[in-house]
Amino acid sequence: MSDGPPGRALGVDLGARRVGLALSDSLRMISSPFSTLPMTSESALVRELVVLCASHAVTIVVIGLPVSANGSEGPGCARARRIAAALAAGGISVALQDESWSSRDAEDILRETGKSRRSAAGKVDAIAASLILSDYLAEASRT
């Protein structure tokens, strides 16, 4: 039995040019878009995520796993798994979460609010990260 809250979770949506980030509250009930980072290299991203975890009291990183519609895993899944392994090797708890349709759903949300993808560049990635994290939190609360 835990004496305190579980700690914040960080959601990660890996893109080719940008990485979307989302944070949960300390009780892991609410996911909110947080920020985006440029995707320069996997090692640089891992270093930045470690710093974010320390500065925001994050106890688990949830990385979107881009599984294809037929269930196969491509290069994006391999990259997500490499980043997850690097974080885990550094002592950070990591979970992989199916991110099917998260970017499309994020674009739909922006469109419903009257924003185009171009005018909201970067916001799509953070919203997608928030959707990935929300799915993870919902599944975790059922178990």
DATADA-V910802 format. One record per backbone hydrogen bond with DSSP energy under -0.5 kcal/mol. CO is the residue of the C=O (numbers start at 0). NH is the residue of the N-H. E is the energy in kcal/mol with one decimal. If there is no record, write none. Layout:
co: [CO;CO]
nh: [NH;NH]
e: [E;E]
//
This chain:
co: [7;7;8;8;9;10;11;11;12;12;16;17;17;18;19;20;20;21;22;24;25;29;31;34;36;37;40;41;42;43;44;45;46;47;48;49;50;51;52;53;56;59;60;60;61;62;63;64;64;67;71;73;73;74;75;76;77;78;79;80;81;82;83;84;85;86;86;87;92;94;96;98;100;101;102;103;104;105;106;107;108;109;110;115;117;119;119;121;122;123;124;125;126;127;128;129;130;131;132;133;134;135;136;137;138;138;139]
nh: [58;59;10;23;61;21;13;63;14;19;38;14;19;36;12;33;34;10;31;27;6;24;22;20;18;39;44;45;46;47;48;49;50;51;52;53;54;55;57;56;7;9;62;94;11;96;65;66;98;70;67;76;77;78;79;80;81;82;83;84;85;86;87;88;89;89;91;90;60;62;64;101;104;105;106;107;108;109;110;111;112;114;113;119;120;122;123;125;126;127;128;129;130;131;132;133;134;135;136;137;138;139;140;141;141;142;142]
e: [-3.0;-1.1;-0.5;-2.1;-3.5;-1.8;-0.6;-2.7;-0.6;-2.4;-2.7;-1.1;-0.5;-2.1;-2.6;-2.9;-1.2;-2.8;-2.6;-1.6;-1.6;-1.3;-2.3;-2.8;-2.9;-1.1;-2.3;-2.5;-2.1;-2.3;-2.7;-2.3;-1.9;-2.3;-2.6;-2.0;-2.5;-1.7;-2.2;-0.7;-1.5;-2.4;-0.6;-2.6;-2.6;-2.6;-0.6;-2.2;-1.9;-2.3;-2.6;-0.5;-1.7;-2.3;-2.2;-2.6;-2.2;-2.4;-2.4;-2.4;-2.2;-2.3;-2.6;-2.4;-0.9;-0.7;-2.1;-1.9;-2.4;-2.7;-3.1;-2.6;-2.9;-2.3;-2.3;-2.2;-2.2;-2.2;-2.6;-2.4;-1.1;-2.6;-1.5;-1.3;-1.2;-1.9;-1.1;-1.6;-2.7;-2.8;-2.1;-1.9;-2.3;-2.4;-2.6;-2.6;-2.3;-2.1;-2.9;-2.6;-2.3;-2.8;-2.0;-0.9;-0.6;-0.7;-0.7]
//
